[in-house]
Amino acid sequence: VSTQSTGHVARLFDCIIAKTAFKSKYEIFPRGMRSTIKDGPQEYPLWGAEEFQFRLSRVLWMGSSSSFDLGQETFLSFLNLFQEQKSLSLPYPIEGNKVGGMCILTSVNTDENWTIALKYLLKNLFVIYRKLF
């Protein structure tokens, strides 16, 4: 898991939110490699453990959601709310924990499919940026 990459994605979306003065129950805290997202009183990390620990936690959790997965899901929910309220169409639709039909959860995913989901997420953010600015 590249914590720097998720930090950059958090910063990009936070900038979009700030420029559009969008208000919601969600709040992003772009802190580089330790970025988080808040859903009401709950705060979730947008970063994971080192690769070995991360893979091990996947095996140990046996499919249950980690706090990182909850952070990813919350990020998708926030992005989906934003695009719906701004009436933006995205190339990769967001439905629950999926973007473009690809699941964003690491605990139930292969590295390849998770990477594809992140690629779709980033492309959606790029489209939003291009449409609004």
C-alpha positions as CSV (number, residue, x, y, z in Angstrom):
1,V,0.0,0.0,0.0
2,S,1.5,3.3,-0.9
3,T,0.6,5.7,1.8
4,Q,2.0,8.6,-0.1
5,S,-0.3,7.9,-3.0
6,T,-3.4,7.9,-0.9
7,G,-2.2,11.1,0.8
8,H,-1.9,12.8,-2.6
9,V,-5.4,11.6,-3.6
10,A,-6.8,12.9,-0.2
11,R,-5.1,16.3,-0.9
12,L,-6.5,16.5,-4.4
13,F,-10.1,15.8,-3.3
14,D,-9.7,18.1,-0.3
15,C,-8.6,20.9,-2.7
16,I,-11.6,20.2,-4.9
17,I,-13.9,20.4,-1.9
18,A,-12.4,23.6,-0.7
19,K,-12.6,25.3,-4.1
20,T,-16.2,24.4,-4.5
21,A,-17.1,25.2,-0.8
22,F,-18.9,21.9,-0.6
23,K,-20.2,21.0,2.8
24,S,-21.1,17.6,4.1
25,K,-20.9,15.3,7.1
26,Y,-17.6,14.0,5.7
27,E,-14.3,15.7,6.3
28,I,-10.9,14.9,4.8
29,F,-7.6,15.5,6.7
30,P,-4.8,15.4,4.1
31,R,-1.8,14.7,6.3
32,G,0.6,13.2,3.7
33,M,1.3,9.7,4.6
34,R,-1.1,9.7,7.5
35,S,-4.2,11.2,5.9
36,T,-7.6,10.4,7.4
37,I,-11.3,10.8,6.7
38,K,-14.0,11.6,9.1
39,D,-17.7,10.4,8.9
40,G,-19.4,12.2,11.8
41,P,-17.5,11.2,14.9
42,Q,-15.7,8.3,13.3
43,E,-12.3,8.9,11.8
44,Y,-10.6,6.3,9.5
45,P,-7.1,6.1,8.1
46,L,-6.5,6.5,4.4
47,W,-3.2,4.6,4.8
48,G,-2.4,1.0,5.5
49,A,0.4,-0.9,7.3
50,E,3.6,-1.9,5.6
51,E,3.1,-4.4,2.8
52,F,3.9,-7.6,4.9
53,Q,1.8,-6.5,7.8
54,F,-0.9,-5.5,5.4
55,R,-1.0,-8.9,3.7
56,L,-0.9,-10.6,7.0
57,S,-3.8,-8.6,8.4
58,R,-5.8,-9.6,5.3
59,V,-5.2,-13.3,6.1
60,L,-6.0,-12.8,9.8
61,W,-9.1,-10.7,9.2
62,M,-10.4,-13.4,6.8
63,G,-12.5,-10.9,4.9
64,S,-13.7,-8.6,7.6
65,S,-13.2,-4.9,7.0
66,S,-10.1,-3.2,8.4
67,S,-10.1,0.5,9.5
68,F,-8.2,1.2,6.2
69,D,-11.1,-0.5,4.2
70,L,-13.6,1.6,6.2
71,G,-11.6,4.7,5.3
72,Q,-11.6,3.7,1.6
73,E,-15.3,3.0,1.7
74,T,-16.0,6.4,3.4
75,F,-13.9,8.1,0.8
76,L,-16.0,6.6,-2.0
77,S,-19.2,7.6,-0.2
78,F,-18.0,11.1,0.1
79,L,-16.9,11.2,-3.6
80,N,-20.2,9.7,-4.6
81,L,-22.2,12.3,-2.6
82,F,-20.1,15.1,-4.1
83,Q,-20.6,14.0,-7.7
84,E,-24.4,13.4,-7.2
85,Q,-24.9,16.9,-5.6
86,K,-22.8,18.6,-8.3
87,S,-24.7,16.6,-11.0
88,L,-21.5,15.3,-12.5
89,S,-21.3,12.1,-14.5
90,L,-18.3,10.0,-14.0
91,P,-16.7,7.4,-16.3
92,Y,-16.6,4.8,-13.5
93,P,-19.8,4.8,-11.4
94,I,-19.6,4.4,-7.7
95,E,-21.9,1.9,-6.0
96,G,-21.3,1.0,-2.4
97,N,-17.7,-0.2,-2.0
98,K,-17.2,-0.5,-5.8
99,V,-15.9,2.0,-8.4
100,G,-16.4,0.9,-12.0
101,G,-17.5,-2.5,-10.7
102,M,-14.2,-3.0,-8.9
103,C,-14.2,-3.4,-5.1
104,I,-12.0,-1.0,-3.2
105,L,-11.7,-3.2,-0.1
106,T,-8.3,-4.7,0.4
107,S,-9.5,-7.4,2.8
108,V,-11.6,-9.2,0.0
109,N,-9.5,-8.3,-3.0
110,T,-6.5,-9.3,-5.0
111,D,-3.7,-6.7,-5.4
112,E,-4.4,-6.5,-9.1
113,N,-8.1,-5.8,-8.8
114,W,-7.6,-3.3,-5.9
115,T,-5.1,-1.4,-8.1
116,I,-7.6,-1.3,-10.9
117,A,-10.2,0.1,-8.5
118,L,-7.8,2.8,-7.3
119,K,-7.0,3.7,-11.0
120,Y,-10.8,4.1,-11.6
121,L,-11.1,6.3,-8.5
122,L,-8.2,8.5,-9.6
123,K,-9.6,8.8,-13.1
124,N,-13.0,9.9,-11.6
125,L,-11.2,12.6,-9.5
126,F,-9.4,13.8,-12.6
127,V,-12.7,14.1,-14.5
128,I,-14.2,16.0,-11.7
129,Y,-11.2,18.4,-11.6
130,R,-11.4,18.9,-15.4
131,K,-15.1,19.6,-15.3
132,L,-15.1,22.1,-12.5
133,F,-11.8,24.0,-13.2
